[in-house]
Amino acid sequence: MSDRIIPLLIISAFLLLIDLYIFKALKTLDKKPASRQSNTFAWLWWGYSALLLIGVFASVFFSLFLTLRAVILVAFVLTFVTKIAYLPFLFADDLRRGIKKLLRKSKTQSAPESGTAVKIPSGSDDQISQPLEDKVSAGAEDKISRSNFLLKAGLVVASIPFASLTWGITSGAYDYKVVRKKLFLKNLPKAFDGIRLAQLSDIHSGSFYNHRAVLGGIEQLLAEKPDFVFFTGDLVNNVASEMRDYQNIFSKVKAPLGVYSSLGNHDYGDYYFGKKPSLKKAKNLQDLKQTHKNMGWDLLLNDNRRLKVDGEEIGILGVENWGAGERFPKFGRLDLAVQGTDDLPVKLLLSHDPSHWRNHVLQYPDINATFSGHTHGMQFGVRTEEYQWSPVQYIYKEWAGLYQENDQQLYVNVGYGFLGYPGRVGILPEITIFELKPT
């Protein structure tokens, strides 16, 4: 527990400092700070902040109802992003005030030398009288002070991320997008020309709160009539029991040539049980593997399968998670996954983390195409057929869509579910449909 509570306390202290800074700024907008309205505002401000932090702690350390946990996380994300967007305006106003004070102090000190007396009345720095020449050049007094303008403009700008993130929750979280791609493969047997492959990734069932919407996405997939299906990891957020209410939905994912799956970094339970081995953690992983079996999915754990159509074969390989970051599990064993596949003309690999491709997979030139997920496209950005951008591209070189190096390809699916922020802005949940074609 200590490995989670210390970082959480540090983050909470930082957020409370931001709260204090913004609270003091907003108080200046009230011309009667001692009024009953001001006291009510203070109670509402600090009461909301306290309840929000208590909710976050409860979500981390206790098993709350998934819907309640989702509400808390929504409130936290919206509040935090909105306040961060407001900070630059407060900094700008404080900087302006500081410069004005320095200039005024300089003029006050130089006034006796020029024989001009400067009187500085009491009151706020925005109400201090200017030298006569400044007043003449400024003209009539503004109806709104510059400080008030900056603070209120900041409130307007801060409402933009609030509105967009709210829209991403209400409209983007379950707005499943079917992405269709032709996948050209060297040495593809004739029997596989035109075969349709579907890919799902990053279900994160522990984040869902709308059964009907989740089912709707699966019905979209089934309407595409794929010949076989890949699921590339992260079935849950933390524990196998998160699939309890959704197993019947994903059990509907069937295909004539089978459904093949792999594990993602979240499936091992490290973020819930810790990285050290334990009986509970081992039991949870075993339960998760059983869930794949219960749904009729063929879970590949550093091994392979032969897919046969009209007497011709290709290979389907699957590895456990391997991620380049220090905090990610590194259980993927390509050396085991390729055993017994030398005679196969085409090999398709399921590997959850796209960083595995550049770090290891490219060293196996016989692996024609790799299918990954993991990045979610950070659930925020811009994605069209001609252009895509997301902050996650500064972390992962390959983060969404199709990549190629020599004869090897990688496709990164941006995920079916969501994690943390319960929505998507610009990067919609994805169902990928590939049509296999020979080069």
N, C-alpha and C positions, 0 to 999 in steps of 0.2 A: 504493500500500500504506500510506503514511504517514497517509492520511485515515481509515484503519480501525484502525491499530495504536495510535494515541494515545488515542482514546476507549476502546479495549479495555484498555489499560494502566491508565487511570484507573478504569474499572469494576473491574478485577482488584484494584487497591489498596484500593478501598472494600470489596470482598468479603472480602479478607484481614483488614481491620480488624474487620469483623463477626465473622469466624472467631475472631480473638484474643479479642475481648470475650466471646463465648459460651464459648470454651474455658476461660478463667479462671473463669467462673461455674460451669461444670460441674465443674471441679476441686475447688471448695469442697464438693461433695457427697461427695467421697472423704475419709474421716477419716484416711487414711494416704497423703498425697500423694506420698510417696517410695517407695511400694510398687511391685512389679513390675507389678501391674494398672494403676496410674496411668501408668507408662511405656509400657505396651502401648497404652493409650487414646490417649496423645499421638501415638505413631507412626501409629495408625490414623486419627486425626483429621486430622493434617497431611498424611499420605500421600494420603488420599482427596481433600483439598482441592487438593493439588498436581496429582494426576492429572486431576482435573476441569478445572482451569484449562488444563492442557496440551491436554486434549481439545478444549476450546472454541477455543483458538488454532489447533489443527490443523484444526478444522471450518471456521474462517473463511478460513484461508490455503492450505489444501490440499484436493485433490479426494479426500475419503474415500468409502468405500463408503456408500451411502445408509442402509443398515441401521445401520452403526456410528455414523454421524452422528446418526441418530435416537435411538440409545441414549444418546449423550453429551448431546444436548439434553434428553431426558427427565430424566436424572440432574441436570442443571443446574437445570432449572425446579423439580423437586421439592425439591432441596436449598435453593435460594434462597428459595422461598416459605415453606418450613418454618422457616428461620432468621429470616426477617422476622417471622413470626407469633410467634416466641419472644421477640423483642426487648422488647416492652412489659412483659413480666413481669420481665425483668432490670432495665429502667429503674425499674420500681416498687420492686423490692427495693433497688436502690442509693439511691433517694430515701428509702425508709424507714430505711435504715442511716444516711444522712446526717443525717436529722432526729433520730434517736436519739442520735447523737454530739453534736449541738449541744445537745440537752436535757441530756445527761449532763454536758457541759462546763459548762453553766449552773448545774446543781445543785452541781457540785464547787466552782465559784467562790463560790457563795452559802453553802455549808455552814459555813465558819468563822464567818460573821456570826451564824448561828443557834446556834452552839455544838455542832453535830452533825458528827462526823467521818465522812467518807465514804471508804471504802477501795475502790479499783478494782484488782482482781486482774488479772494478765496473762491472755491468752487471746483468743478471738474475741469480737467485739462482742456476739454473741448469747448468750454465756455469762457476761457481766459481771453481777455481783450487783446486784440492784435495792435501793433503799431499803426499809426494813422495811415501811413502810405500803404500798408497791407490791406486796411479796410477799404481804402479807395479803390485799389485794384481788384479786390474781391467782390465789391458791389454789395448788394443786399444779402443779408444773412440767410444761409440755407435753412430750409424748413426741416431738414433732417441732418443731423451731424454725420460726419464721415464715419465715426465709430459705429453709430447705429446703422448706417448704410452697409458697412462691411459685415456686421453681425447678422443683419437680416438677409443680405445677399448670401451669406454662408448657409443660413437656414434653408434658403431656396435650393442652393446647389446640393446640400446634404440630402434633400428630399429626392434627388434624382436616383442615387443608388438604392435608396429605400424603396422607391417605386419600382425600379427595374428588378430588384431581388424579390419583391413581393409578387410581381408578375411572373418571375421565374418559378415561383412555388405554385401559384394557382394555375399557370398555363404550361410551363415547360417541363415539370417533373415527369409527367406521363405522356408527353407528346411524342410518341414513338415515331421515328423516321426510318423508313426502309431505304437502305443504300444498296444500289445494284452495281456490281462490278463484273467485268469479264476478266478472268484470271488466266493469262497465257502461260503455259507450262511446257518446257522443253521435254521431249520424249513422252508426252502424254499418250497413252494407248488410245487407239481409235474408239474403243468401247466407252471411254470416259468423255468423249467429245460432247459437250452440251449438258453434262451432268451438273446438277444444281446443289451447291453447298450453302448452308446457312450458318452464320456465326452469331452467338450471344456471348456476352462477357459481363463480368462485374454486376451480378444481380443484387448483391447486398440486401438480402431479404429483411434484415433487421431494421432497415430504414423505411420500408413500405408502410403506408397507412391507408391505401385505397385498393381493396381486392378487385373491384370491378375494373379499374383502370389497368392493373397488372394483367388480368385475364384478357383484356382487350388487346394488349400488345402481343400476347401469345397467339391470339386468334389471327392477328396480322401476319405473324410468322408462318403459321400453318396454312394460311391462304396462299402463300407463295409456293407450296408443295415442294419443299426441298427433298432431294434424294438422300442426303445425310446432313447431320448437324454437328457443329463444334460448340462446346462451351469452354471458354478459356479462363476460368478461375474467379475466385471471390464470390462464392455462393452466399456467404453470410458476412456480417460485420465482425462478430466475435465468437458466438457459440452456435452449435448445431441446432439447438432448440428454436432458433429464430425462423427455421424453415417449417415449423409446425403448422402454421396457418397458410402456408403457400405451397407445400409439397404437392397437394392435389392439383394445383394450377400448372406447375412446371412438369408434372407427370404427363401432361397432355402433349408435351413436346416429343413427337415420334417421327421417324422417317424410315423408308424402306431399307436403306443401307445402314441404319443405326445412328445413335446419338453418342458422341464421344466427348469426354470432359477431362479437365485437369484442375489442379488446385492453385489457388492464389495465396498471396501473403496473409490475407485476413483469415483464411480457412484453418490455419494452424493454431489459432487461439492465443498467439503471443501477446496481443494487445489487451487481453483479458486476464490470462493466467500468468503472464510473464514469460520470459524466454527460457527459464530453467525448466527441466523436465519434471513432471508430476503425474500422479495417477489420474487426477481429474482432467488434466490437459490431454493425456493419452486417451482417456475414455471419450472426451469430446471429439477428438480427431477420428476415432473409430466410429462414433455416431454419425459424423459428417460423411464419412466414406459409405456408411450403410444407407444414408439418405440418397446418395447418387445411385446406389444399387436399387433402392426401393422405387426410384423414378424411372428405372430402366435405362439409366445412362451408364456407359462403359467408361469407368474412370481409369485413365492411363497414368501410371506411376513409374516413370522412367522405363517404359516398355513400349511395345508397338503392336499394331494389328495389320492384317492384310485385308484389303478391300477388293473383292472380286466382282467383276461384271463381265458376263459373256466370256468367261475363261481367261480374261486379262486382269492383272492386279496392279495396284499401287499401294504404298505404305502410309499408314497413319501412325505417327509417333507422338508420344506425350511425355513431358517431363514435369516433375514437381517444381515448385517455385524456385527461381533463381533471379535475384535482384542485385544490381550493382551497388546500391547503398548499403552501408554497414548495418542498418536496422532491419534489413529485409532477409528472410530465410534464403539459404543457398543450398537447397536440397536437389536441384536439377542435375541429372547425370546423363548427358548426351551419349557418353560412351556405352551406357547400358541400353539407352533407347534405340540405338542404331543396330544393335546386335541382331544378326540374322536377316538383314535387309539389303545386303549387297546386290542381290539379283533384281531388286525392284527398280523400275525405270523412273518412278516419281515418288518423292517422299514429302509428306505434309506434316508439319510439326505444330503441336499445341504447346505454347510456353507463355505463361501469364504476363511476365514483365518484359516489355520491349527492349530493355537494356541488355537482356540476355543475347539478343540477336547480334549486336555489334561486338559484344565481349567474347562470345563463344560460338554461336551458331555459324557465323561466317567462316569458321575454321573447318566446317563440314560441308564442302561444296556440293555433296550429293543431296543435301536438304534443299528442295526447290522453293518451298514457301513456308513461312512461319506465321502463325496466327496468335496475336497477343491482345491485351487489354490494358488494365491497370491505371492508365493516366486519367481516365474520365474526361479528357480534354479540359481538366480542372472545372468542368461544369460551367465554364464561363468563357466567352470569346466570340469569334466570328467564324462561321464555316459555310462556304458556298462551294460550288463545283470548281470555281476558278481561284478561290482565295480562302485561306484559313489562318487564324491567329488566335493564340491563347497564351496567357502568362506561363502555362506549363511548358511551352516550347523552350524556355530558358533553363529548364531542368532536364527535359528529355529531348534529344535530337529527333527521335522518331516518336511522335505522340498521337497522331491521328491519320488514318488513311493508308495508302499504299506507297511503299518505298522499295527501291531496287538497287542492288549492287552486283554488277556482273550478271550471272544467271540466277541469283538468289533474290527472293522477294520477301517482304514483311508487310503484313496488314495489321494495323492497330485499330481495334474497335473501341469507341469512346464510352461503351458501357450501356447496360440496360437499366441499371438502378442509379442510386446516388448515395453519397456518404457525407456526413457533416451537414453541409447546407442542403436542405431537402428540396432542391429545385435545380433548374438549369436555365441559363441565360445564353442564348446563341449556340451553344453546343448541346444539341438535343439527344435524348437517349436513342440508341442505335440498334437496328436489326440489319445485319449485312447478308446479302444474297449474292453469291458468286456463281458465275457460269464458267465451268472449266473449258478451256480451249487450247488446242495445240499451237505451238509457235510456228 
